[in-house]
Amino acid sequence: MKDKRIEYVVIYEKGDSSYGAYVPDLPGCITVGKTLEEVQTLIQEAIEFHIEGLQEDGDDVPQPSLNIPVQYDIPNLGMHKVVENYVHNDDPALFSCKDSAGHLYLVTFSENDQDKTWLRVEISNERFNLIRSGGIDLRNAFTDTENGYLVRIKVPHDAPTQSSPEVIHPNEIPEDMLPFPGERLGLKTDTLPTLSNPEKSEKNITPEEYLASEHRAKYKSEYIHGEILAMSGASLAHTLITLDIATELNIQLRGSKCKVITNDMRVRTGPKGSYFYPDVVVFCGAPQFEDNVFDTLLNPILVVEVLSPSTEAYDRGEKFAHYQKLTSLQEYVLVAQDRIQVDHYRLMETQWVRQTFHASEDALLLNSIECKLPLQDIYTRVTFPD
């Protein structure tokens, strides 16, 4: 009797808030559960049942191994819920997932003695279905330039907190992180479970349409990947921190070539046109604007974002990745509003280096604008709950 290996176990999200799982190498080995944890247990039981039947019939017996995470906490990018996890030789190194905002991604990771590296690229539902059915090989799924931003996060084993996302070009992907040329999921289209009620791709809003609507709107919205994202109101702590940072920087920069702007100035982060309203922005020299309306800045040197619980992972991850597209940007500062914590990112040659401050007597040295920002001045009017 010849052993046969299960190449892939697939867990997928259905449109009715339930989950399914199946094994392409075991026809009929498919199950549905209410939660990811339940379906993981059920598919393990289904595999064992099918193997018992194969053993009784004297057929080739797969050697099952199933250890599928139901979610991943990707450093700086937040929690990602598994949609499908492709398990290959016991190594769940490739999976599709959704972040807290509902965006769909394809992710892979690798690990060596020095660090663990994650690669994440956003994909559409149509592209997802092509990938899972074998219409696109796995290498092209990451290297195809039609994809969204390709983000890499390196996490050193000896300094796990010293990690930050960076936008990279596909030709910068290490060869050992890419699938072999031509490798596909190999899932037969005629037996492939489909996502029930898949999200319909609505017409993407163009940057021109976004800007036209923004000029008419009563409330501000940000724009990313063809979507308009409404901005929520700020808390008292958020507002006080923003004002005090802007005031302190304005005092220190008075008479210099640099100017401070608060969150009414829109910033475009790249040629594809993502637009944000940073809490505090500093530019030096002549401002560069997108058009003659003069309300979209292109050349900030410093960006400060005050974190909110609902946006912290996004500001640390995807938004930072977009800001890195700005060739003028030298420093990025994230300020917590519910505790004393400031993360200071500086561009050192080609790498972003992070330094974290927790003590009120600490101070940020903002070298790009020659300013010093004490934490006690940032939090002087904020009262933290006991």
Order of alpha helices (4+ residues) and beta strands (2+ residues): beta-beta-beta-beta-alpha-beta-beta-beta-beta-beta-beta-alpha-alpha-beta-beta-alpha-beta-beta-alpha-beta-beta-beta-beta-beta-beta-alpha-alpha-beta-beta-beta-beta-beta-alpha
